[in-house]
Amino acid sequence: FNAEWKDPQHRMRRLIAEFIGMSGLTFVLSSGAAILALDGGAALQPWQTAFILSVISALWLVVAVYFLGDISAHFNPALTVAFALRGDMGWVMTGVYVMTQLIAAAAGSFAARAFFGIAGNLAAVSPQPGLDWQAVGFEAILTFGLVLMLLSMANGPKLNGPFVPLAIGAYIMALGTMGGPYEGAAMNPARAFGPDLARGNLSTWWIYIVGPLAGAVIAVGVARILRGPAKAQEAQAAMGTPMTEN
């Protein structure tokens, strides 16, 4: 299967969809953390903050995948790399996707900073002191499960098949609540990048690059063993529906 990667019109609408989904994610997360810190009314325990932010993230992703899934709904460089490793998209377009996702993530968090400053650390993720490599491993495991689930469920021209957005939301809410107090449970290099850049501290961002990408690579290999090569309709889920098919 070969989607219209060279069609400028279709390419632009994909990138705009990625920008909307990714910038929306970091905006609601960074704004949510700041509002909790400034106007929450009481100090929250780390697990309470993790739960609330996981719910915010999950609900936004459910909505975004439902209304953008037929165009493009990766919203995560680790997932984009997984699709590329599976052979669904070329590496040049993968690079363009990842750059768009990073720029969008920064835009969302900087927009939140314009409203709230750096209150609540803008939902930045960070490991427990002295546990950097443990955090890398934890991120790899969480992202492995997320990517394997998506590669297994994205079996049509839309990434928003009847249950995919709900599965994404459930996974993010469950694993974000569980792993958030430990190391942030980003599962997404761009989600970690936006708040870190907006607050001016990228010292631990490498953790949320290495861990998720390692998890995504392993997930592609396991998916290949479990399901074999991607079928045409599975590959199309990575690319969105061409304009001529709308």
N, C-alpha and C positions, 0 to 999 in steps of 0.2 A: 504494500500500500504506500502511496506517495501523495500526501496532501499538497496543497498549493503553497508550498513554502516560498516560492519566488513571486507570488502575486502580491505586489505592494499593498493593495487594498486589504487583502485578507491578512497579511502579515501585521499591518498596523492595527487592525481591530483586535487581533490576538494580544498584542503588546499593551494596548489600552485596557483590555480586560484584566491582564496581569497587574497592571498598575493600580487599577481600581481595587481589585481584591486584596493586594498586598498592602497598599497604603491604608486601606480601610482597617485591616487587621491591626497594624501598629498604632493607628490613631485611636481605635477603641481601647486597646490595651493600655497605651501610655496615658490616655485621658482617664481611663477607669482607675488606674493606680493613683494618679494625681488627685482625683476627686475623692477617693477613699482616704487619702492622707490628709487632704485639706478640709473636707466637708463630711467625712464619715461619721463624725459624732463621738467616736471612741477609738482607742487603739485596738487594732486587730492582731490576733495571733497569726504567725506565718501561714499556718494551714488554712485559716479563714481567708486570708488574702489570696492564697493560691487557688482556693476553691472558687472565689468570686471571679478572679481573672480567667480561670479556666472556663467558667460558664460564659463569660463575655466572649472569649475567643471562640468557643465552640458554636455559640449561636450565630456569631458573625460569619463563620465559615460555612455553616449550613445554609444561610441565606445567600452568601456570595456564590457558592457552588451551584445552588439551584438556579440563580438567574444569569450566571456567566458560564456555566459548565458546557454549553454547546459552542462556546467561542474559545475560551481557554481558561482553565481553573487550576493551574499548578500551585501558585501562591507559595512556592517553597523551592529553593534551589536544589535541595536534596532530591525532590521528586523529579524535577527537570533532568537532573543528571541520571537518575534511574531510567527515565524514558530514553535518554540518549544511549545509555549502555545497552538497553534492550534493542536498540536499532530503530527506534520510532522517529527520531529526529536527528539532524546533523549537528556536528559540534559547533559550527559557526552560529547557527540559530540558538543552540544551547547557551552559548556565551551571551548572545543578545538578550535572551530570556533572563539569565541570571543577573545581568547588569540592570535590566529593567526592574527586577524584583528588589534589588538592593537600593536603587534610587527611590523606588516607591516606598520601601520600608523607612528610609530616612525621611522622606517627605511627610509620612504619617506621624512620625514621632516629633519632628520639628513643628508640625502644625499643633500638636498637643502642647509642646513647650511654649508656643506663642500664647496659649491660653493660661497655662498653669505653671510655667517655669519648669524646674526639674523635680517638683514635688513627687513623692512616691518613687523616686528614681526612674520615673517614666516606664515602670514595669520592666526595667532592665533585669536580665538574668545573670546569676553569678554562682560559682561553686562554693561549697563550704571551705573555710581556710585550710590550706594544705592538702586538699583533695582534688586537685586539678585533673589528674589522670583517672581517678575514680569517676569524676564527672564525665570525662570523655567516654568511658565505657558505658556509663548509664545512658548518655545521649545516644550512643550507637544502638543500644538495645531498644530504647523507645522508638527511635526512628526506623529501625529494622521492622518492627511490628507495624508501624504506620504505612510504610512503603509497600510491604508485602501485602497488606490488606488492600491497598489501592490497586496494585498490579493485579490482584486476584478478582477485584470487583469491577474494575473499569473495562467492561467487555462490550461496549457499544460506542456509537459515535459521540455520545455525551458522557462526560465524567460525572454528570448528575443523573445516572440511572436511578430508578425509584428509591433505592435505599442507600446509595453512596453518600449523599450529604449527611444523612442521619448517622451513618456509621462513622464518618469523619468526626462529626460533632461528639458522638459518644466516646470515641477513642481519645480525642483531645481533652474532653472534660475529665474522664477517668484518670488518664495518665498524667495530665497536668496537675490535678489535685494531689495525686500520689507523689509525684516527683518534684513538684514545685518547691516545697520547703527545703528539699535537699540540694538541688542545683538549678532550679528554674524550669526544667522540662521544656526547653524551647522546641526541640525536634525540627528546627528550621533556622539555617544560618542567617537568613534575611530578617526574621523576627527578632533575633538577638542583635543584629547589626543596627537596626533603626534606633532603638532606645540607647544603645551604647554610644553611637555617634552623636545623638542629640544631647546627651549628658556629658560628652567629651571624655569618655574613658573606654578605650578599646583593648584594655590590657588582657581581658579574659575571652575576647571574642574568638580566638583561635580554637578554644574548646568546642564552640558551637559550630565550627566549620569541620573540624576533624571528626568529631563524634557522629553527627548526622550523615556526613558523606560516607564514612565507614559503614554505618548501618544500612544506607541505601545500596551500596555496592554488594553487601552480603545478601540483602533482600532480593536483588536482581538474580543472583546466582541460585538462591533457594527457589524463587519463582520459576526459573528455567527448569529446575529438577522436578518441581511439582506439576507444572502446567505445560512445559515444552515451549517452543518459540511462540512469540506473540502472533496471534491471528490478525488479519487485516482490520477487523472491527475493533480489536483491542488496541492496535496501533493508532487508529483514528481517534481514540479517546485522548491520546496525548496531544492531538493536533487541532481539535475542534472541527466543526462542520464547515467545509468550504462554502463560499458565498453562493456558488451555483446550486448548492443543495438545500439552501434555506427556503 
